[in-house]
Amino acid sequence: MSNNPPIIIWIEELRATDTPLAGGKGANLGELVSAGVPVPPGFVVTSEAYRRFLEESGLRQRIEKLLEALDVNDTAALERTSNEIRRLIMEAPMPSDVEEAIRRAYRELSERIGIRDPLVAVRSSAVAEDLPEASFAGQQDTYLNVSGEDNVVDRVKACWASVFTPRAIFYRAQMGIDHFRAYMAVVVQKMVNARSAGVMFTLHPATGDRSVVVIESAWGLGEAVAGGKVTPDEFVVDKKTLEIIEKRINPKNIMITYDPETRQNIVVELPKEKALEPSLSDEEAKELAKYGIMIEEHYQHPMDIEWAIDKDLAPPKNIFIVQARYETVWSRRKKEEVEEVKPSEELRIIVTGLPASPGVATGVARVILDPHSPEAEEFREGDVLVTRMTDPDWVPLMKKAAAIVTDEGGMTSHAAIVSRELGIPAVVGTGNATREIRNGMLVTVDGSRGVVYEGKVEIVKKKEEARPGAIAPEAMRELYPVTATRIYMNLGQPEAIDRYVDLPFDGIGLMRIEFILSDWIGYHPLYLIAEGKPDFFVNKLAEGIAKVASAIYPRPVVVRFSDFKTNEYRGLKGGEKYEPEERNPMLGWRGVSRYIHPMYEKAFRLEVRAVKKVREEMGLKNVWVMLPFVRTTWEVEKVLGIMEEEGLRRGKDFKVWIMAEVPSVVLLVDEFSKLVDGFSIGSNDLTQLVLGVDRDSQLLAEMGYFDERDPAVLKAIKMLIEGAHRHGRTVSICGQAPSVYPEIVEFLVEAGIDSISVNPDAVIATRRLVASIERKVMLRRLERLEKLLGKMGKV
């Protein structure tokens, strides 16, 4: 670098080594150009311009004094100081030669692309941004669709001011970064007239799988995807073959686009047909994947990439890469998968709660009380979600979280169950997390112990066996004991099967379809019927079920028909029109009672058709079904009649089970056994209804009321097993109890249960435990037999 660093550098002149001058974003864009990747033309206002502005305006000394007096943990003071610093920056004049250099570069850009006063993106590019060890992504500002010299100059200054947002100040203080070493460069690029835009990862962001490229896409500007305003389309492309191995087209109800009249970005509601159309063609997805692979190979590191498709250009010249940065979440998380917190007297515990999902993760805490709030839109991959409690509306945020912490809920709460299935740490039932954990605070969540620590804590390696996923299935079966009691696995997210397919389980004992309804479909089924799109529902549901059934074939998959409550169905798009307000949805219109209601029956028939499609059109005969929240025999008879009308009949290769959650199923086990092939004990609801305890009541749980080990609950389970076996029916259990209490596993095996279905993290331990218990049971029986034979010999 010369003694007089330049104020302006064109993107194509930059390389990765120019980060001190161009910032992470600017240097990466130049590096992409050198690798042959298409990048919109533009220039960088260098960090030298920012440095000179602070020095020559006299602002540096004034800002230093304001920051020296600031306690960043005082949220109100942090906000006031931030506002004052940014006001000073916006009001101070630029050095005249700096301002003229920006204007001159903008005019030259106009000449290069042949457009007068072109629309440009003015993007912050912090000098420490987008590096592997520290990600500043999203902390500074970006301005889109800026036109005219005056506006460009003003937005450059606004980017400089964003160095001192409350979030950025706090982050630097937490990370020990000098506020005046975080210089700011600004990228000015031609705006892509985006038909579609989104993000691309060169590994699977949910699993860390390095063999695929995952592309998320939506109509219009990429802000809709990055801000979580829509559920984007998803394309998973195999790196070796460039074939699309998974494709999910989601309803994208809005589009963010530029309005030339108001000269602003606006949100446009899309017609239903457009919302359900793919925002990316297969050819475009494959072309994007090629660029993703090129970028990863160039950087020799997994990458997080933003892209856009220009609607004014023809393929393949319509694709542009607008940003690329190192992917940091999985590199960090992979380390923590085999680590635990090292005990130390210096550790500061912020809150404690129930250890709901194992693992350790460090991230920036985001306290969010509403999944649709502006705060939720700012939630980024790898943040820690802190909230009161969750329901299905929170799943999009939960899928991006490094860990989850809640005020309320127990081991059977939505947050606990979903976290375990996503494989992320969770601490629930803290009582005060949203008050004690400050937004933006760096925290470490230990989901194995139920503790949240302040800051990034020291961790040590666990002495644990290698991950099962790295072992061949044949070797896996040899490593773990064979049991007479079948070990099944619970599953909700179809995508998760890729992580767990080689675990030593004998089938899926509970596949919840609620995740497919909320994540893959999004619309209330009656709404889709009214819109003339029932096939969309059937096809998407069939796709999700088939993904799991094909992955584990010929092992069985027991698909539970939908068991949303009315308040959860209302959360689906269009649901408010069809769902009543209930005082107690847990005991209301749910499960089988919905399927036989004249208003909802036609929606249930769509679920039946989806199962039939998987079994008959896709040939996956390993799919069985289960009826949830059964109350009476007559409602089961009606449901079986509806299924038969749709072509689904019980037979040798098609079993129908019912959930044993309501005590009436236990009391009338003989009558129910004449109607179905098996039972699956829902220990959470059965405990709730046997003991008359709200399972979500933290107060009662703390007092010991909600306990699946209660004698009354165990007696009900034993009655069910004995009654079902009298008729040759199978009995399983898919509730939470076996995953948590070894003594319940022992009770179930001794009672003669046929199968036990547990969460993925409990499969191996449960199989070993069951094998041990079965050996003990056999020895006891042999002892009794020997005693009996001994007595007979004396007669």
MIKEBA-363961 format. One line per 5 residues: number of its first residue (from 1); for each residue x, y, z of C-alpha. Coordinates in steps of 0.5 Angstrom, whole numbers. Example, Ala and Ser with C-alpha at 12.3 -4.5 7.8 and 13.67 -1.06 7.14 Angstrom:
! residues 2
1	25/-9/16  27/-2/14;
This chain:
! residues 795
1	0/0/0  3/7/-2  4/13/3  -2/16/0  -8/11/-1;
6	-13/12/-6  -20/14/-4  -23/10/-10  -21/3/-13  -25/0/-18;
11	-28/-7/-16  -24/-11/-21  -18/-8/-19  -19/-11/-12  -16/-18/-9;
16	-17/-21/-2  -11/-18/1  -14/-11/0  -18/-12/6  -15/-7/10;
21	-17/-2/4  -23/-4/1  -26/-8/7  -28/-15/7  -34/-15/2;
26	-30/-10/-3  -24/-15/-3  -28/-21/-3  -32/-18/-9  -25/-16/-13;
31	-23/-23/-11  -29/-26/-14  -28/-22/-21  -21/-25/-21  -24/-32/-21;
36	-29/-31/-27  -35/-30/-23  -40/-25/-25  -41/-19/-21  -44/-13/-22;
41	-40/-7/-24  -38/-2/-19  -33/2/-14  -30/2/-7  -30/8/-3;
46	-24/6/1  -23/6/9  -18/12/7  -24/16/6  -27/14/12;
51	-20/15/16  -19/22/13  -27/24/15  -26/22/22  -19/26/23;
56	-20/32/19  -27/33/21  -25/33/29  -30/27/30  -25/22/32;
61	-23/26/39  -31/27/40  -33/20/39  -27/17/43  -30/21/49;
66	-37/19/48  -35/12/48  -30/12/54  -36/14/58  -40/9/56;
71	-42/2/60  -45/-2/54  -49/-6/58  -53/0/60  -58/-1/54;
76	-61/6/54  -54/9/55  -52/5/49  -58/8/45  -57/15/47;
81	-49/15/45  -50/11/39  -55/16/36  -51/22/38  -45/19/35;
86	-49/18/28  -52/25/28  -45/28/29  -43/24/23  -49/26/19;
91	-48/33/20  -40/34/19  -38/36/12  -34/31/8  -27/33/6;
96	-28/36/-1  -23/32/-5  -26/26/-2  -33/28/-4  -31/30/-11;
101	-28/23/-12  -34/19/-10  -38/24/-15  -33/23/-21  -33/15/-20;
106	-41/15/-20  -41/19/-27  -35/14/-29  -40/8/-27  -46/12/-31;
111	-41/12/-37  -39/5/-37  -46/2/-37  -49/7/-41  -54/9/-36;
116	-55/16/-34  -56/17/-26  -56/9/-25  -59/6/-19  -54/3/-15;
121	-53/-1/-8  -49/3/-3  -46/-3/2  -42/-2/8  -36/-6/8;
126	-32/-6/15  -25/-8/15  -26/-13/20  -32/-16/16  -33/-23/13;
131	-27/-26/16  -27/-33/18  -26/-32/25  -31/-26/26  -37/-24/22;
136	-40/-17/22  -45/-19/17  -51/-15/18  -49/-10/23  -48/-4/18;
141	-52/-1/13  -54/-2/6  -58/2/2  -61/0/-5  -64/3/-11;
146	-60/10/-10  -59/14/-16  -56/21/-17  -49/24/-14  -52/27/-8;
151	-56/21/-6  -50/17/-7  -45/22/-3  -51/22/3  -51/14/3;
156	-44/13/4  -44/18/10  -50/14/12  -46/7/12  -40/11/16;
161	-45/13/21  -47/5/22  -40/3/24  -43/6/31  -50/3/31;
166	-52/0/38  -51/-7/36  -44/-6/33  -41/-2/39  -44/-7/43;
171	-41/-13/39  -34/-10/38  -34/-9/46  -36/-16/47  -30/-18/42;
176	-25/-14/45  -24/-10/38  -22/-3/38  -27/2/35  -22/6/31;
181	-19/-1/28  -26/-2/25  -25/2/19  -31/3/14  -30/2/6;
186	-37/3/2  -38/-1/-4  -42/2/-10  -45/-3/-15  -50/-2/-20;
191	-57/-5/-18  -59/-12/-21  -66/-11/-23  -68/-17/-19  -73/-22/-22;
196	-71/-27/-17  -65/-27/-11  -63/-30/-5  -57/-34/-2  -53/-40/-3;
201	-49/-44/2  -44/-49/-1  -45/-54/5  -52/-56/8  -54/-50/13;
206	-58/-55/17  -53/-61/17  -46/-59/15  -46/-64/9  -40/-61/5;
211	-43/-65/-1  -48/-61/-3  -50/-53/-5  -56/-51/-2  -60/-45/-6;
216	-66/-41/-3  -69/-37/-7  -75/-32/-8  -78/-27/-12  -76/-20/-13;
221	-70/-17/-8  -66/-22/-4  -68/-18/3  -74/-22/3  -70/-28/4;
226	-65/-25/8  -70/-22/13  -74/-28/13  -80/-25/10  -82/-31/6;
231	-81/-38/6  -76/-39/0  -76/-44/-5  -70/-49/-4  -66/-53/-8;
236	-61/-58/-6  -56/-59/-12  -51/-65/-11  -44/-62/-12  -41/-68/-16;
241	-47/-69/-21  -50/-62/-21  -56/-66/-21  -62/-63/-16  -63/-68/-11;
246	-68/-64/-7  -73/-59/-9  -78/-55/-5  -83/-50/-8  -86/-46/-2;
251	-91/-40/-2  -88/-34/-3  -93/-29/-1  -90/-22/-2  -84/-19/-6;
256	-80/-13/-5  -78/-9/-11  -76/-2/-13  -82/3/-15  -80/8/-20;
261	-85/13/-18  -84/13/-10  -76/11/-12  -77/7/-6  -77/-1/-5;
266	-84/-3/-3  -87/-10/-1  -92/-13/-6  -97/-18/-5  -97/-23/-10;
271	-103/-27/-13  -103/-34/-11  -101/-37/-18  -95/-33/-18  -93/-34/-10;
276	-93/-42/-12  -89/-42/-18  -82/-43/-18  -78/-37/-17  -72/-41/-20;
281	-71/-45/-26  -68/-52/-25  -62/-49/-30  -61/-43/-26  -61/-47/-20;
286	-55/-51/-23  -52/-45/-26  -52/-42/-19  -49/-48/-16  -43/-48/-21;
291	-41/-41/-19  -42/-43/-12  -37/-49/-13  -32/-44/-16  -32/-40/-11;
296	-31/-45/-5  -26/-48/-9  -23/-41/-10  -23/-40/-3  -22/-47/0;
301	-27/-46/5  -35/-47/5  -38/-40/3  -45/-36/5  -46/-33/-2;
306	-52/-28/-4  -54/-28/-11  -59/-24/-16  -62/-26/-23  -63/-19/-27;
311	-70/-20/-31  -67/-15/-36  -62/-20/-39  -62/-27/-42  -59/-34/-38;
316	-54/-35/-37  -52/-28/-37  -57/-26/-32  -54/-29/-26  -50/-24/-21;
321	-46/-26/-15  -47/-20/-10  -43/-22/-4  -39/-28/-2  -37/-29/6;
326	-34/-35/10  -39/-39/13  -38/-39/20  -44/-43/24  -42/-50/22;
331	-34/-49/23  -36/-47/30  -41/-52/31  -37/-58/29  -32/-57/34;
336	-38/-56/39  -41/-63/38  -35/-66/41  -34/-61/47  -37/-59/54;
341	-36/-53/58  -30/-53/62  -32/-52/70  -29/-46/73  -30/-41/78;
346	-30/-35/74  -36/-37/70  -42/-33/70  -48/-36/70  -54/-32/67;
351	-60/-37/68  -61/-44/69  -67/-48/67  -69/-55/64  -63/-59/60;
356	-68/-60/54  -63/-61/48  -56/-63/49  -50/-60/46  -46/-53/47;
361	-47/-47/43  -44/-40/43  -47/-34/39  -50/-27/40  -57/-27/44;
366	-63/-24/41  -69/-23/45  -75/-24/41  -82/-24/44  -86/-24/37;
371	-84/-29/31  -87/-23/26  -83/-17/29  -78/-13/26  -73/-16/31;
376	-75/-23/28  -73/-20/21  -66/-19/24  -65/-26/27  -59/-29/23;
381	-56/-36/22  -52/-38/28  -56/-33/33  -58/-35/40  -66/-35/40;
386	-69/-32/47  -76/-32/48  -82/-34/53  -84/-40/49  -85/-43/42;
391	-90/-45/37  -90/-47/30  -90/-40/28  -83/-40/31  -80/-46/27;
396	-77/-41/21  -73/-38/27  -71/-44/30  -68/-47/24  -63/-41/24;
401	-61/-41/31  -55/-44/34  -59/-45/41  -65/-44/44  -67/-41/51;
406	-74/-40/54  -78/-37/60  -83/-43/60  -84/-50/58  -82/-57/60;
411	-78/-63/57  -85/-64/53  -86/-57/50  -85/-55/43  -79/-51/44;
416	-76/-58/47  -78/-63/42  -76/-58/36  -69/-57/39  -68/-64/40;
421	-70/-66/33  -66/-60/30  -60/-62/34  -59/-56/37  -58/-54/44;
426	-64/-52/48  -65/-49/56  -72/-49/57  -77/-47/63  -72/-41/66;
431	-77/-37/68  -73/-31/67  -69/-31/61  -72/-26/57  -71/-21/63;
436	-64/-23/65  -61/-24/58  -59/-18/54  -60/-17/47  -54/-17/43;
441	-50/-21/49  -45/-26/47  -47/-32/51  -46/-40/51  -52/-45/52;
446	-50/-51/55  -56/-55/53  -53/-62/57  -54/-58/64  -59/-53/63;
451	-54/-47/64  -53/-41/60  -47/-37/61  -44/-30/59  -39/-30/54;
456	-36/-35/50  -33/-40/55  -27/-45/55  -29/-52/53  -26/-59/53;
461	-26/-65/49  -31/-70/51  -29/-77/51  -35/-80/47  -35/-85/41;
466	-35/-83/34  -41/-80/31  -46/-86/28  -47/-82/21  -39/-84/20;
471	-40/-91/20  -43/-96/15  -50/-98/16  -47/-106/16  -42/-104/21;
476	-47/-100/25  -51/-106/26  -46/-110/28  -43/-105/34  -50/-105/37;
481	-54/-111/40  -60/-114/37  -66/-113/42  -73/-117/42  -76/-110/43;
486	-76/-106/37  -72/-99/38  -76/-94/33  -74/-87/32  -79/-80/33;
491	-78/-75/27  -81/-69/25  -77/-65/20  -76/-70/14  -70/-66/12;
496	-67/-69/19  -67/-76/16  -61/-75/12  -57/-74/19  -60/-80/23;
501	-61/-85/17  -55/-90/19  -57/-90/27  -59/-97/29  -66/-96/29;
506	-72/-101/27  -76/-96/24  -80/-89/25  -85/-90/31  -87/-83/30;
511	-87/-79/24  -90/-72/25  -93/-69/19  -94/-62/23  -87/-60/20;
516	-89/-61/13  -96/-57/14  -92/-51/17  -86/-51/13  -87/-54/6;
521	-94/-52/5  -96/-46/10  -103/-46/8  -109/-48/11  -112/-54/7;
526	-119/-52/7  -116/-45/4  -112/-49/-1  -119/-53/-3  -122/-46/-4;
531	-117/-44/-8  -117/-50/-13  -110/-52/-11  -112/-59/-7  -106/-62/-11;
536	-101/-58/-8  -103/-60/-1  -103/-67/-3  -96/-67/-7  -92/-63/-2;
541	-94/-68/4  -93/-74/0  -86/-71/-2  -84/-70/5  -87/-77/7;
546	-83/-80/1  -77/-77/3  -76/-81/10  -80/-87/7  -75/-88/2;
551	-69/-86/6  -70/-92/11  -74/-97/6  -76/-103/8  -76/-101/15;
556	-83/-98/17  -85/-91/18  -91/-90/22  -94/-83/20  -99/-80/25;
561	-104/-76/21  -104/-68/23  -105/-67/30  -105/-59/30  -110/-56/35;
566	-114/-50/33  -110/-44/35  -104/-48/31  -108/-49/25  -110/-41/25;
571	-103/-40/24  -103/-43/17  -104/-38/12  -112/-37/11  -113/-41/17;
576	-117/-36/21  -123/-36/16  -124/-44/18  -121/-44/26  -126/-43/32;
581	-123/-39/38  -123/-45/43  -121/-43/51  -117/-50/51  -115/-52/45;
586	-111/-58/48  -117/-61/50  -121/-59/44  -122/-60/37  -116/-64/35;
591	-114/-71/32  -119/-76/30  -125/-71/32  -123/-66/26  -123/-72/21;
596	-130/-74/22  -133/-67/22  -137/-65/16  -133/-58/15  -126/-61/16;
601	-127/-68/13  -125/-66/6  -118/-64/8  -117/-70/12  -118/-74/5;
606	-112/-70/2  -108/-73/8  -111/-80/6  -109/-79/-1  -102/-77/0;
611	-101/-83/4  -104/-87/-2  -100/-83/-7  -93/-85/-3  -95/-92/-2;
616	-98/-94/-9  -95/-89/-14  -88/-88/-11  -88/-96/-9  -86/-94/-1;
621	-90/-100/2  -87/-99/9  -91/-93/10  -97/-94/16  -101/-89/19;
626	-103/-87/26  -109/-84/29  -108/-78/34  -112/-76/40  -117/-82/40;
631	-123/-81/44  -128/-86/42  -129/-93/38  -135/-90/34  -130/-84/31;
636	-125/-89/29  -130/-93/25  -132/-87/22  -125/-85/20  -123/-92/18;
641	-129/-92/13  -127/-85/10  -120/-88/9  -123/-94/5  -127/-90/1;
646	-120/-87/-1  -117/-93/-3  -113/-94/4  -115/-101/7  -112/-105/13;
651	-108/-111/10  -102/-115/11  -97/-109/9  -101/-103/11  -102/-102/19;
656	-107/-97/22  -105/-95/29  -108/-91/34  -105/-86/40  -106/-88/47;
661	-107/-81/50  -114/-81/53  -116/-86/58  -122/-88/55  -117/-92/50;
666	-114/-96/56  -121/-97/59  -124/-100/52  -117/-103/50  -121/-110/48;
671	-126/-106/44  -121/-102/40  -117/-108/39  -122/-110/34  -121/-104/30;
676	-114/-103/29  -107/-106/29  -103/-103/34  -103/-98/39  -97/-92/41;
681	-97/-89/48  -97/-82/48  -94/-81/55  -94/-74/55  -102/-73/54;
686	-104/-80/58  -100/-77/64  -104/-70/63  -110/-74/63  -109/-79/68;
691	-107/-74/73  -111/-68/71  -105/-64/70  -103/-59/65  -97/-61/62;
696	-94/-54/60  -95/-52/67  -88/-50/70  -91/-49/77  -94/-56/77;
701	-88/-59/74  -83/-56/79  -88/-59/85  -87/-66/82  -94/-67/79;
706	-93/-68/72  -89/-75/72  -90/-80/67  -87/-85/73  -93/-84/77;
711	-96/-91/79  -103/-89/76  -100/-88/69  -96/-94/69  -102/-98/71;
716	-105/-95/65  -100/-97/61  -99/-104/63  -107/-105/63  -106/-103/55;
721	-100/-107/54  -104/-113/57  -111/-112/54  -108/-111/47  -104/-117/47;
726	-110/-121/49  -112/-119/42  -105/-120/38  -104/-113/37  -98/-109/38;
731	-96/-104/43  -91/-98/42  -89/-92/46  -87/-85/42  -88/-80/48;
736	-82/-77/52  -82/-81/58  -77/-87/55  -72/-82/52  -71/-79/59;
741	-73/-84/64  -69/-91/64  -73/-94/70  -79/-93/65  -75/-97/59;
746	-74/-102/64  -82/-102/66  -84/-102/59  -79/-108/57  -82/-112/63;
751	-89/-111/62  -88/-114/55  -88/-108/50  -87/-109/43  -83/-103/41;
756	-80/-96/44  -80/-90/40  -75/-85/42  -72/-78/40  -65/-79/35;
761	-61/-77/41  -63/-83/45  -63/-88/40  -56/-92/42  -57/-91/49;
766	-64/-94/49  -62/-100/45  -56/-101/50  -61/-100/56  -66/-105/53;
771	-61/-110/51  -59/-110/58  -66/-110/61  -68/-116/57  -62/-120/59;
776	-64/-119/66  -71/-121/65  -69/-127/61  -64/-129/67  -70/-128/72;
781	-75/-132/68  -69/-138/68  -69/-137/75  -76/-138/76  -76/-144/72;
786	-70/-147/75  -74/-146/82  -80/-149/79  -77/-155/76  -73/-156/83;
791	-80/-156/86  -83/-161/81  -77/-166/82  -78/-166/89  -86/-168/88;
